[in-house]
Amino acid sequence: MTTFTNIWNQIVNHIVAIISLAVAVTALGYTTWREEATEKNRNLREASFEVLKHLGELQIVINYGHYEPDNTMGNPILGWGHIAIIGDLGQILPPPIPEKTAKLTQVWTDNWQDIKTDEKAVDNISKEVDESRDAVLDEIRKLR
């Protein structure tokens, strides 16, 4: 009984220190969690904006390639650089973005040589660009 009483007296005598320690540990845990969540959101946001930028630049290549085929900005070879970056960054973003960017890459691969002459090829690629853009924008909206 004296051991229990002795321990209880120690707790009562140091209750402020015990509560302070519990608050400090809890605050440290919360701060660490919040910083990790913030960093993840920041990385996802930056990657998403970069994908959006390259989707827009790819659309410019497509439009110039089809509507002004003699303009060097419409050279379909330029689109491959954008496709590579979109595909790579798309893989690190949450679903469904990897699937959308993979489909865009496949549609580009199947149609890039025809963008100067075939309206259907332009429509196919532009549709996938729009779907990828919508998926990325949806994910950006979900970030908190």
RAMOKA-V85250 format. One record per residue. NEAR is the number of other ideal C-beta (glycine too) atoms within 10 Angstrom. D_CENTER is the distance of its C-alpha to the mean C-alpha in whole Angstrom. Layout:
near=NEAR d_center=D_CENTER
near=NEAR d_center=D_CENTER
//
This chain:
near=5 d_center=61
near=6 d_center=61
near=7 d_center=58
near=8 d_center=56
near=9 d_center=58
near=9 d_center=57
near=10 d_center=53
near=10 d_center=53
near=10 d_center=55
near=11 d_center=52
near=9 d_center=49
near=9 d_center=51
near=10 d_center=52
near=12 d_center=48
near=10 d_center=47
near=8 d_center=45
near=9 d_center=44
near=13 d_center=42
near=10 d_center=41
near=11 d_center=39
near=11 d_center=38
near=10 d_center=36
near=10 d_center=35
near=10 d_center=33
near=10 d_center=32
near=10 d_center=30
near=10 d_center=29
near=10 d_center=28
near=10 d_center=26
near=10 d_center=24
near=10 d_center=23
near=10 d_center=22
near=10 d_center=20
near=10 d_center=18
near=10 d_center=18
near=10 d_center=15
near=12 d_center=14
near=11 d_center=13
near=10 d_center=12
near=11 d_center=9
near=14 d_center=8
near=11 d_center=9
near=12 d_center=7
near=19 d_center=4
near=13 d_center=5
near=11 d_center=7
near=19 d_center=5
near=22 d_center=4
near=13 d_center=8
near=15 d_center=9
near=28 d_center=8
near=16 d_center=10
near=13 d_center=12
near=23 d_center=13
near=23 d_center=13
near=12 d_center=16
near=17 d_center=18
near=25 d_center=18
near=17 d_center=20
near=15 d_center=22
near=23 d_center=23
near=24 d_center=24
near=16 d_center=26
near=20 d_center=28
near=25 d_center=28
near=21 d_center=30
near=12 d_center=31
near=12 d_center=33
near=13 d_center=33
near=7 d_center=35
near=11 d_center=32
near=8 d_center=31
near=12 d_center=27
near=20 d_center=27
near=14 d_center=28
near=21 d_center=26
near=9 d_center=26
near=17 d_center=23
near=23 d_center=21
near=16 d_center=20
near=13 d_center=19
near=22 d_center=16
near=22 d_center=16
near=12 d_center=16
near=18 d_center=13
near=29 d_center=11
near=18 d_center=12
near=14 d_center=11
near=20 d_center=8
near=25 d_center=7
near=12 d_center=9
near=12 d_center=7
near=20 d_center=4
near=12 d_center=6
near=9 d_center=9
near=15 d_center=11
near=23 d_center=8
near=16 d_center=10
near=13 d_center=13
near=22 d_center=13
near=26 d_center=12
near=15 d_center=15
near=15 d_center=17
near=25 d_center=16
near=18 d_center=17
near=12 d_center=20
near=19 d_center=21
near=24 d_center=21
near=11 d_center=23
near=12 d_center=26
near=19 d_center=26
near=19 d_center=26
near=11 d_center=29
near=17 d_center=30
near=25 d_center=28
near=18 d_center=31
near=11 d_center=34
near=13 d_center=32
near=10 d_center=31
near=9 d_center=30
near=22 d_center=27
near=19 d_center=26
near=13 d_center=25
near=17 d_center=24
near=27 d_center=21
near=17 d_center=21
near=13 d_center=20
near=21 d_center=17
near=22 d_center=16
near=13 d_center=16
near=17 d_center=15
near=26 d_center=12
near=17 d_center=11
near=11 d_center=12
near=23 d_center=10
near=25 d_center=7
near=12 d_center=9
near=13 d_center=10
near=19 d_center=7
near=16 d_center=7
near=8 d_center=11
near=10 d_center=11
near=12 d_center=10
near=6 d_center=13
//
